[in-house]
Amino acid sequence: MTPLARVIAVVAGVVSLLLCGAALVRQAALATSTGLTWKGSTWWADLTATASTETIVAAVVVVAVTAALIVLAYRQVQPAVPPQVIEFAVEDGTARLSVPALRKALRRRFETMLPGSQVGEVAVSNDDAGWRVRVEADVPICDLRDVQGSVLQAFRDDMRKVAGIEIASLDLVVTSMRPAAKKAR
């Protein structure tokens, strides 16, 4: 979701909350006092009693704001489609790297660097900060800071060498830790 869309959604939400709050206070005040009258009540009766240009404009505005907020909410919860091909410049043109192939290579690299680990999922994404790699794995008991740092450096070196891509971060999600397998005698 773009920053402009977020600002529009927040402004529309705040305005809606203010209007609903004012309507709630009005209803509560009218309900608690029988002698209280609301001077602005005639505009509501005028607006809803007969079809007029104002009624139509108000209805169109409400429908447009509602539709826009639904679209913005859908875009917010809809997962972003990760790239399937990474294209990068080479000396005489461009080259392409398949993201599924990249995930497979990163999975193998991780399992080679940390024997006894089993990688469940590898995700590669690109955002404003740069390329990110997310690895979910079952690992043997180890110092996770050291593993994360060494794997990140290895991934950075490999991607720099292969495609000239800089990996900004590595999210290591450990799904389980187990004792290292004992060596057979």
MARSEGU-898334 format. One record per residue: residue in three letters; x, y, z of N, C-alpha, C in turn. Coordinates in pm, 1 decimal, padded with zeros to 6 digits. Last residue first. Example, Ala and Ser with C-alpha at 12.3 -4.5 7.8 and 13.67 -1.06 7.14 Angstrom:
residues 2
<SER <01285.0 -00225.0 00708.0> <01367.0 -00106.0 00714.0> <01290.0 00003.0 00787.0>> <ALA <01319.0 -00569.0 00780.0> <01230.0 -00450.0 00780.0> <01320.0 -00330.0 00780.0>> 
//
This chain:
residues 185
<ARG <02977.0 -04495.6 01577.4> <03110.8 -04546.7 01607.5> <03151.7 -04650.3 01508.9>> <ALA <02817.0 -04198.0 01459.1> <02820.3 -04343.9 01473.5> <02963.3 -04390.8 01495.9>> <LYS <02759.3 -03899.7 01639.4> <02833.9 -03970.6 01535.6> <02831.6 -04119.4 01564.0>> <LYS <02435.5 -03766.6 01703.6> <02559.7 -03826.1 01752.8> <02626.2 -03904.2 01641.1>> <ALA <02297.3 -03457.4 01600.3> <02303.3 -03603.1 01585.9> <02438.2 -03654.2 01632.1>> <ALA <02222.7 -03206.9 01843.2> <02297.5 -03251.0 01723.7> <02302.8 -03402.3 01720.4>> <PRO <01889.6 -03160.4 01963.2> <02031.6 -03191.8 01985.6> <02096.2 -03237.9 01855.5>> <ARG <01694.9 -02904.7 01800.3> <01711.1 -03039.0 01854.6> <01858.9 -03065.3 01877.9>> <MET <01447.7 -02664.2 01753.7> <01589.5 -02689.5 01780.9> <01598.3 -02827.4 01844.4>> <SER <01224.2 -02536.8 01503.1> <01254.3 -02624.2 01617.1> <01405.3 -02637.3 01629.9>> <THR <01210.7 -02313.7 01346.2> <01084.9 -02379.4 01379.9> <01102.9 -02482.1 01490.9>> <VAL <01353.3 -02010.5 01327.9> <01383.1 -02146.3 01372.7> <01252.5 -02208.9 01418.1>> <VAL <01407.0 -01793.8 01083.0> <01297.3 -01839.5 01167.4> <01324.3 -01985.5 01201.5>> <LEU <01591.9 -01528.2 00998.6> <01606.9 -01670.2 01028.2> <01498.0 -01708.7 01127.2>> <ASP <01616.4 -01303.1 00757.3> <01527.9 -01336.2 00868.2> <01537.1 -01487.3 00887.0>> <LEU <01860.2 -01094.6 00646.8> <01823.3 -01236.0 00653.4> <01736.8 -01254.0 00776.7>> <SER <01899.5 -00810.2 00428.0> <01877.5 -00875.3 00556.4> <01839.2 -01021.3 00539.7>> <ALA <02000.6 -00730.5 00179.5> <01995.5 -00634.3 00290.2> <01979.4 -00703.6 00424.8>> <ILE <02209.4 -00843.7 -00064.1> <02105.8 -00887.0 00028.6> <02112.0 -00796.8 00151.2>> <GLU <02270.7 -00722.7 -00377.5> <02306.1 -00704.8 -00237.2> <02188.8 -00746.7 -00149.3>> <ILE <02376.1 -00877.6 -00673.5> <02263.8 -00836.2 -00589.5> <02311.5 -00827.8 -00445.0>> <GLY <02534.3 -00987.0 -00865.8> <02558.5 -00848.1 -00829.3> <02447.6 -00790.2 -00743.3>> <ALA <02498.5 -01255.9 -00909.6> <02411.7 -01161.6 -00980.4> <02437.7 -01015.5 -00948.3>> <VAL <02716.8 -01405.0 -00795.0> <02631.2 -01460.6 -00900.0> <02560.9 -01352.0 -00980.5>> <LYS <02842.5 -01238.6 -00603.2> <02922.1 -01306.2 -00704.9> <02835.6 -01350.7 -00823.3>> <ARG <02630.1 -01159.1 -00448.3> <02714.2 -01056.4 -00509.8> <02792.4 -01118.3 -00626.2>> <MET <02541.9 -01406.0 -00360.1> <02455.6 -01326.6 -00448.1> <02532.5 -01214.0 -00516.6>> <ASP <02761.9 -01492.3 -00200.8> <02714.7 -01571.6 -00314.8> <02633.4 -01486.5 -00412.2>> <ASP <02778.3 -01288.0 -00006.4> <02891.6 -01315.3 -00094.9> <02847.0 -01390.3 -00219.6>> <ARG <02522.9 -01313.9 00114.1> <02563.0 -01188.3 00049.7> <02676.3 -01211.5 -00048.7>> <PHE <02539.5 -01575.1 00215.0> <02438.3 -01543.5 00113.9> <02475.0 -01415.1 00039.4>> <ALA <02749.6 -01533.6 00400.2> <02766.2 -01629.3 00289.7> <02666.3 -01601.1 00177.8>> <GLN <02628.8 -01347.0 00573.6> <02750.6 -01310.7 00500.1> <02773.2 -01403.2 00381.2>> <LEU <02413.0 -01503.3 00666.4> <02389.4 -01378.1 00595.9> <02511.6 -01337.8 00513.9>> <VAL <02555.4 -01708.3 00795.5> <02470.4 -01740.4 00680.5> <02441.9 -01613.5 00599.1>> <SER <02682.4 -01564.0 01001.3> <02764.1 -01632.9 00900.5> <02682.2 -01669.2 00776.8>> <GLY <02456.2 -01458.3 01142.9> <02559.8 -01371.7 01086.6> <02640.6 -01439.3 00977.3>> <GLN <02316.3 -01693.3 01216.3> <02251.6 -01590.6 01135.1> <02355.4 -01500.9 01068.4>> <VAL <02514.0 -01824.6 01371.1> <02459.2 -01887.3 01250.3> <02398.1 -01781.1 01160.0>> <ASP <02552.2 -01641.9 01580.9> <02663.4 -01678.1 01493.3> <02613.3 -01736.7 01362.4>> <ARG <02292.4 -01641.6 01686.8> <02353.3 -01516.2 01637.7> <02467.7 -01546.0 01542.5>> <LEU <02251.2 -01906.4 01768.7> <02176.1 -01853.6 01654.2> <02233.3 -01722.7 01600.8>> <ASP <02450.2 -02156.7 01846.7> <02440.6 -02013.9 01875.2> <02376.3 -01947.6 01753.7>> <CYS <02250.6 -02460.0 01860.0> <02368.1 -02381.7 01820.6> <02349.1 -02238.0 01865.5>> <ILE <02095.3 -02763.1 01801.7> <02124.6 -02661.7 01902.8> <02256.2 -02593.3 01867.2>> <PRO <01996.6 -02787.7 01454.3> <02051.5 -02843.9 01577.5> <02082.1 -02730.7 01675.6>> <VAL <01683.1 -02664.6 01319.7> <01828.8 -02662.0 01331.9> <01872.8 -02737.3 01456.8>> <ASP <01450.7 -02618.2 01076.1> <01476.5 -02694.6 01198.2> <01628.1 -02703.4 01207.4>> <ALA <01367.2 -02298.5 00930.7> <01443.4 -02422.7 00937.2> <01436.8 -02485.8 01075.1>> <GLU <01307.6 -02051.9 00699.3> <01246.4 -02125.7 00809.4> <01314.7 -02261.6 00812.8>> <VAL <01439.1 -01751.1 00592.6> <01462.7 -01894.9 00597.1> <01393.8 -01951.9 00720.1>> <ARG <01423.3 -01487.7 00376.0> <01362.1 -01542.8 00496.9> <01376.5 -01693.7 00490.4>> <VAL <01595.6 -01212.4 00253.0> <01581.2 -01357.8 00248.0> <01523.7 -01401.6 00381.9>> <ARG <01560.9 -00916.7 00061.3> <01550.7 -00984.8 00189.9> <01535.5 -01133.9 00165.2>> <TRP <01698.3 -00638.6 -00101.6> <01660.9 -00779.1 -00108.4> <01665.7 -00840.3 00030.6>> <GLY <01581.1 -00317.5 00023.4> <01663.8 -00402.9 -00062.0> <01612.6 -00546.4 -00061.5>> <ALA <01408.0 -00140.9 00139.1> <01539.3 -00157.1 00201.8> <01634.2 -00240.0 00115.5>> <ASP <01174.3 -00166.2 -00009.7> <01247.3 -00038.5 -00013.6> <01388.7 -00050.8 00042.5>> <ASP <01209.6 -00510.1 -00117.9> <01131.1 -00396.3 -00070.3> <01217.3 -00271.2 -00075.6>> <ASN <01185.0 -00832.0 -00236.3> <01252.8 -00704.6 -00257.3> <01160.3 -00593.9 -00208.6>> <SER <01244.7 -01168.2 -00123.1> <01158.6 -01055.3 -00156.8> <01243.9 -00929.0 -00170.8>> <VAL <01231.7 -01512.0 -00091.5> <01314.8 -01401.0 -00137.1> <01220.4 -01288.5 -00177.0>> <ALA <01217.4 -01777.9 00137.4> <01144.9 -01674.3 00063.2> <01242.2 -01561.6 00029.6>> <VAL <01216.4 -02114.1 00204.0> <01304.3 -02000.5 00176.8> <01222.8 -01902.4 00092.8>> <GLU <01129.2 -02364.5 00441.0> <01089.8 -02267.7 00339.0> <01195.3 -02158.7 00327.2>> <GLY <01271.2 -02564.8 00583.0> <01132.4 -02582.9 00542.6> <01094.5 -02491.0 00427.6>> <VAL <01574.6 -02726.3 00609.6> <01508.7 -02601.6 00570.8> <01368.4 -02632.7 00523.0>> <GLN <01732.7 -02874.9 00861.9> <01635.2 -02905.9 00756.6> <01557.0 -02778.9 00728.0>> <SER <02064.6 -02950.3 00975.4> <01948.3 -02861.8 00964.9> <01858.8 -02908.6 00851.1>> <GLY <02287.1 -03103.3 00965.3> <02181.1 -03147.1 01054.5> <02058.5 -03058.4 01049.9>> <PRO <02521.9 -02841.6 00915.6> <02485.2 -02983.4 00902.2> <02381.5 -03022.7 01007.8>> <LEU <02517.3 -02557.1 00787.9> <02472.6 -02602.1 00919.4> <02426.4 -02746.9 00908.1>> <MET <02603.3 -02532.6 00524.9> <02671.6 -02456.2 00628.9> <02637.7 -02504.9 00769.8>> <THR <02421.4 -02696.2 00394.1> <02564.1 -02729.3 00389.4> <02639.3 -02658.1 00501.7>> <GLU <02183.2 -02562.2 00438.3> <02196.5 -02698.2 00492.0> <02341.3 -02745.6 00489.4>> <PHE <02240.7 -02323.4 00297.8> <02213.1 -02321.0 00441.1> <02236.3 -02459.4 00502.1>> <ARG <02270.7 -02420.8 00035.0> <02381.6 -02350.7 00099.6> <02363.9 -02349.8 00251.0>> <ARG <02014.1 -02521.8 -00017.7> <02130.8 -02611.7 -00014.4> <02247.5 -02548.4 00060.2>> <ARG <01870.2 -02278.9 -00006.3> <01836.6 -02390.2 00083.6> <01955.8 -02484.9 00096.3>> <LEU <01986.5 -02139.6 -00216.9> <02002.2 -02088.1 -00080.6> <01969.9 -02196.2 00022.4>> <ALA <01898.2 -02301.6 -00429.8> <02042.1 -02285.6 -00405.0> <02067.2 -02235.7 -00262.4>> <LYS <01621.3 -02265.8 -00408.1> <01678.9 -02400.0 -00397.3> <01828.2 -02392.1 -00364.6>> <ARG <01599.4 -01991.7 -00455.8> <01556.4 -02047.1 -00326.3> <01616.9 -02185.0 -00302.6>> <LEU <01690.1 -01987.5 -00721.1> <01764.4 -01917.3 -00618.0> <01728.4 -01971.1 -00479.7>> <ALA <01484.1 -02125.0 -00845.5> <01619.4 -02181.5 -00848.9> <01707.1 -02117.1 -00741.6>> <PRO <01271.7 -01942.9 -00796.6> <01267.4 -02079.0 -00741.4> <01405.6 -02147.1 -00741.3>> <VAL <01380.8 -01717.6 -00943.3> <01368.3 -01711.8 -00797.5> <01352.1 -01852.2 -00737.9>> <SER <01618.3 -01726.1 -01198.5> <01489.2 -01776.1 -01153.0> <01485.4 -01775.7 -01000.3>> <LEU <01768.9 -01455.9 -01337.5> <01788.2 -01559.7 -01237.7> <01650.7 -01599.2 -01185.6>> <ARG <01895.6 -01326.3 -01640.5> <01782.1 -01353.2 -01552.1> <01814.5 -01469.7 -01460.6>> <ALA <02079.0 -01048.7 -01770.9> <02066.6 -01190.8 -01740.5> <01950.9 -01206.9 -01643.4>> <THR <02143.9 -00817.8 -02038.1> <02087.7 -00854.1 -01908.2> <02086.0 -01005.5 -01893.2>> <GLY <02436.2 -00695.5 -02190.3> <02289.9 -00697.3 -02185.8> <02239.4 -00724.3 -02045.4>> <ASP <02712.1 -00746.1 -02166.8> <02652.3 -00727.8 -02299.4> <02499.9 -00732.8 -02298.2>> <GLU <02762.0 -00755.8 -01881.5> <02842.7 -00674.9 -01972.5> <02774.2 -00645.9 -02105.8>> <VAL <02443.1 -00740.0 -01715.0> <02572.6 -00802.3 -01740.1> <02642.0 -00718.9 -01847.6>> <ALA <02192.1 -00664.4 -01476.7> <02275.5 -00623.4 -01589.6> <02404.7 -00704.5 -01593.3>> <PHE <01915.4 -00880.5 -01398.5> <02028.1 -00795.3 -01361.7> <02116.4 -00772.2 -01483.4>> <GLU <01611.7 -00990.6 -01271.7> <01685.0 -00951.0 -01391.1> <01796.9 -00856.1 -01349.3>> <ILE <01463.5 -01259.0 -01128.4> <01544.4 -01142.3 -01096.4> <01627.0 -01111.6 -01220.2>> <VAL <01139.4 -01383.6 -01128.3> <01265.2 -01373.7 -01201.3> <01336.4 -01246.0 -01156.8>> <GLN <00930.2 -01359.5 -00963.1> <00964.1 -01494.8 -01004.5> <01095.8 -01499.2 -01081.2>> <PRO <00866.0 -01161.4 -00671.4> <00916.0 -01172.2 -00808.5> <00952.5 -01317.5 -00840.3>> <PRO <00559.7 -01216.0 -00487.8> <00704.4 -01204.5 -00495.8> <00752.1 -01218.6 -00640.6>> <VAL <00284.5 -01023.0 -00444.7> <00334.3 -01132.0 -00528.0> <00485.7 -01116.8 -00538.2>> <ALA <00161.7 -00955.1 -00120.4> <00234.3 -00909.8 -00239.0> <00287.0 -01030.6 -00315.1>> <PRO <-00163.1 -01043.1 -00005.0> <-00017.6 -01060.4 -00002.8> <00045.7 -01013.8 -00133.8>> <GLN <-00402.0 -00815.4 00102.3> <-00363.0 -00902.2 -00007.7> <-00210.8 -00918.3 -00006.6>> <VAL <-00446.2 -00619.2 00288.0> <-00435.9 -00757.6 00335.2> <-00395.1 -00855.1 00225.8>> <GLN <-00445.1 -00384.1 00132.2> <-00359.8 -00393.8 00250.6> <-00340.4 -00539.2 00293.1>> <ARG <-00636.7 -00423.5 -00061.5> <-00496.4 -00412.7 -00103.6> <-00401.5 -00427.8 00013.7>> <TYR <-00862.7 -00417.7 00104.2> <-00829.0 -00539.6 00030.5> <-00682.5 -00536.6 -00012.8>> <ALA <-00854.9 -00150.9 00190.3> <-00843.9 -00259.1 00288.8> <-00804.9 -00389.8 00220.1>> <LEU <-00891.9 -00019.0 -00054.9> <-00768.4 00001.4 00020.9> <-00748.7 -00109.1 00124.4>> <VAL <-01152.5 -00110.6 -00118.2> <-01039.6 -00139.8 -00206.9> <-00907.0 -00125.6 -00132.5>> <ILE <-01292.5 00000.5 00098.6> <-01291.9 -00145.0 00078.2> <-01175.0 -00184.7 -00010.9>> <LEU <-01249.6 00274.1 00054.0> <-01197.5 00211.6 00175.6> <-01194.5 00059.7 00164.8>> <ALA <-01386.6 00304.5 -00191.1> <-01242.3 00331.6 -00182.5> <-01181.4 00265.9 -00058.3>> <ALA <-01649.3 00244.2 -00112.3> <-01580.6 00160.3 -00211.5> <-01429.8 00180.2 -00205.4>> <THR <-01693.3 00457.7 00069.5> <-01701.9 00318.0 00113.0> <-01628.1 00226.4 00016.5>> <VAL <-01667.6 00677.4 -00102.1> <-01575.5 00663.1 00011.3> <-01575.4 00518.7 00060.5>> <ALA <-01884.1 00620.9 -00277.6> <-01746.3 00631.4 -00328.5> <-01644.6 00613.2 -00216.4>> <VAL <-02105.2 00627.6 -00102.5> <-02073.6 00504.8 -00176.3> <-01929.4 00507.4 -00226.2>> <VAL <-02091.1 00896.2 -00019.0> <-02080.4 00787.4 00079.0> <-02043.3 00656.5 00010.1>> <VAL <-02127.6 01027.4 -00266.9> <-02005.3 01048.1 -00189.6> <-01984.7 00934.7 -00089.6>> <VAL <-02386.0 00939.4 -00334.5> <-02272.4 00906.5 -00421.0> <-02140.5 00921.2 -00346.1>> <ALA <-02534.5 01053.6 -00123.7> <-02531.1 00908.2 -00141.8> <-02412.4 00865.4 -00227.7>> <ALA <-02492.1 01326.9 -00171.7> <-02450.0 01267.0 -00045.0> <-02439.2 01115.2 -00057.8>> <VAL <-02612.0 01351.0 -00426.7> <-02469.6 01380.1 -00408.8> <-02417.6 01315.9 -00280.9>> <ILE <-02878.4 01287.3 -00360.2> <-02805.0 01205.1 -00456.8> <-02654.5 01225.6 -00441.1>> <THR <-02940.4 01494.5 -00183.4> <-02951.0 01354.5 -00141.5> <-02868.2 01265.5 -00231.9>> <GLU <-02907.2 01719.5 -00345.4> <-02822.2 01702.0 -00227.2> <-02822.8 01557.6 -00180.1>> <THR <-03110.4 01681.7 -00532.8> <-02971.0 01680.0 -00577.2> <-02877.6 01656.4 -00460.3>> <SER <-03352.0 01463.3 -00379.7> <-03307.4 01591.7 -00432.3> <-03163.3 01576.5 -00477.6>> <ALA <-03630.3 01298.6 -00257.6> <-03510.3 01287.7 -00339.9> <-03476.3 01425.1 -00396.1>> <THR <-03732.9 01376.6 00074.3> <-03757.7 01370.0 -00070.3> <-03624.8 01360.2 -00142.8>> <ALA <-03629.0 01320.3 00335.9> <-03772.5 01317.2 00306.5> <-03800.0 01302.3 00157.2>> <THR <-03355.1 01353.8 00381.2> <-03408.3 01218.0 00367.2> <-03554.3 01211.5 00324.8>> <LEU <-03302.3 01627.5 00389.3> <-03214.8 01540.5 00310.6> <-03278.7 01405.3 00283.3>> <ASP <-03490.5 01728.9 00565.2> <-03489.7 01774.8 00426.1> <-03410.6 01680.6 00336.3>> <ALA <-03407.2 01599.4 00796.3> <-03540.7 01571.5 00743.3> <-03548.5 01614.0 00596.6>> <TRP <-03158.5 01720.9 00821.8> <-03166.9 01575.3 00806.3> <-03302.4 01536.3 00748.2>> <TRP <-03223.7 01985.1 00853.8> <-03146.7 01947.9 00734.3> <-03153.2 01797.1 00711.7>> <THR <-03356.2 01985.0 01099.3> <-03433.4 02007.9 00976.5> <-03354.4 01970.2 00852.0>> <SER <-03173.2 01958.5 01304.3> <-03252.1 01841.2 01265.3> <-03330.4 01862.1 01136.5>> <GLY <-03019.3 02153.9 01416.6> <-02980.3 02106.2 01283.7> <-03065.3 01991.5 01233.8>> <LYS <-03119.2 02193.5 01670.1> <-03149.9 02293.6 01568.9> <-03115.5 02245.9 01427.8>> <TRP <-03276.5 01976.1 01872.6> <-03155.4 01990.0 01792.6> <-03187.3 02081.7 01675.9>> <THR <-03391.4 02020.1 02205.0> <-03415.8 02009.6 02060.5> <-03285.0 02034.3 01988.3>> <LEU <-03488.7 01899.2 02518.0> <-03378.0 01938.6 02431.0> <-03417.9 01922.0 02285.2>> <GLY <-03673.8 01797.4 02688.2> <-03691.3 01936.7 02646.6> <-03585.5 01983.6 02548.3>> <THR <-03586.9 01544.4 02754.5> <-03704.8 01556.7 02668.1> <-03723.4 01698.4 02615.9>> <SER <-03275.6 01407.3 02764.2> <-03351.5 01528.6 02795.5> <-03467.9 01541.8 02698.5>> <THR <-03158.6 01170.0 02677.2> <-03158.7 01201.1 02820.7> <-03245.2 01320.6 02856.7>> <ALA <-03178.6 01164.2 02400.9> <-03244.2 01058.9 02478.3> <-03254.0 01094.0 02626.0>> <LEU <-03021.8 01376.5 02318.6> <-03165.9 01380.3 02291.1> <-03240.9 01277.0 02374.5>> <ALA <-02771.4 01281.7 02403.9> <-02825.4 01406.0 02458.7> <-02975.8 01415.0 02437.2>> <ALA <-02743.1 01053.2 02243.8> <-02743.5 01040.6 02389.6> <-02804.6 01164.7 02454.1>> <GLN <-02744.1 01167.6 01988.0> <-02848.6 01071.8 02025.0> <-02857.9 01057.9 02176.1>> <ARG <-02510.0 01324.6 02008.2> <-02640.7 01386.0 01979.1> <-02753.2 01295.0 02023.8>> <VAL <-02316.3 01127.1 02044.6> <-02337.2 01228.2 02148.2> <-02473.2 01294.2 02130.2>> <LEU <-02344.1 00992.2 01797.3> <-02367.5 00922.8 01923.0> <-02394.6 01020.4 02036.8>> <ALA <-02269.8 01191.9 01615.9> <-02404.8 01135.3 01609.6> <-02439.7 01062.3 01738.9>> <ALA <-02002.7 01226.4 01693.6> <-02097.2 01338.0 01705.7> <-02241.1 01287.6 01702.6>> <GLY <-01903.6 00971.2 01627.3> <-01900.1 01018.8 01765.6> <-01997.7 01132.5 01787.7>> <CYS <-01937.7 00974.3 01350.3> <-02010.3 00875.5 01430.3> <-02013.1 00917.1 01577.4>> <LEU <-01760.3 01183.3 01286.2> <-01902.5 01193.3 01253.8> <-01986.2 01095.9 01336.1>> <LEU <-01516.7 01075.0 01381.7> <-01568.8 01201.1 01434.3> <-01718.0 01216.4 01407.2>> <LEU <-01495.0 00842.4 01221.9> <-01505.1 00831.6 01367.6> <-01561.2 00959.3 01429.3>> <SER <-01472.2 00962.2 00968.3> <-01585.5 00874.7 00998.3> <-01604.5 00859.5 01148.6>> <VAL <-01228.1 01095.2 01002.3> <-01349.5 01172.6 00974.3> <-01473.3 01089.5 01006.4>> <VAL <-01061.6 00871.0 01038.9> <-01074.6 00971.8 01145.4> <-01201.2 01054.3 01124.7>> <GLY <-01092.0 00738.1 00788.9> <-01127.4 00672.3 00914.6> <-01148.6 00770.9 01027.5>> <ALA <-00993.9 00930.1 00612.4> <-01133.1 00886.0 00600.3> <-01178.7 00817.2 00728.8>> <VAL <-00727.9 00939.9 00707.0> <-00812.2 01059.2 00710.4> <-00959.5 01020.3 00702.1>> <VAL <-00646.0 00673.1 00655.6> <-00644.9 00726.5 00792.1> <-00735.8 00848.1 00803.0>> <ALA <-00674.3 00657.5 00376.3> <-00749.5 00566.3 00463.0> <-00756.3 00619.5 00605.9>> <ILE <-00493.4 00855.7 00295.3> <-00636.0 00867.1 00260.3> <-00719.6 00779.6 00352.4>> <VAL <-00254.9 00744.1 00393.0> <-00300.5 00874.4 00443.2> <-00450.0 00890.7 00415.5>> <ARG <-00242.6 00510.6 00237.2> <-00252.2 00501.2 00383.3> <-00304.2 00630.7 00443.3>> <ALA <-00215.0 00620.4 -00015.8> <-00334.0 00539.6 00014.6> <-00352.4 00525.8 00165.0>> <LEU <00036.2 00740.0 00014.4> <-00081.2 00822.4 -00014.0> <-00209.0 00746.3 00020.0>> <PRO <00207.2 00517.4 00050.7> <00185.4 00613.3 00160.2> <00062.3 00701.5 00137.9>> <THR <00056.5 00215.6 -00083.7> <00138.4 00335.9 -00095.1> <00112.2 00429.7 00023.0>> <MET <00084.1 -00116.5 00000.0> <00000.0 00000.0 00000.0> <00089.0 00123.2 00000.0>> 
//
